[in-house]
């Protein structure tokens, strides 16, 4: 259990500057989301706050693999992103998937 807490994302600790990590994994992304769809959604409130984004694509099936990585410039930026995305349903494509941020 202590190890789970060590690796879990705590947005309050990130906001206080107590967690130096800057990279998050976004999971449960509907497969129909394109890189542009996802970046447009992220950039609504977080444009310029990250310096790396990776959404793996299955080129054979022309869809994403359901997860992405995002690296923020500052650890404190993670808290607002977490509040905007974690445990929320995706807006597009009538998906029932719920976003997980870790």
Secondary structure, DSSP 8 states (H G I E B T S, - for coil): -HHHHHHS--HHHHHHT-----EEEEE---TT--HHHHHHHHHHHHTTSEEEEEEEEETTTTEEEEEEEEEESSTTHHHHHHHHHTT-B-SSTT---B-EE-
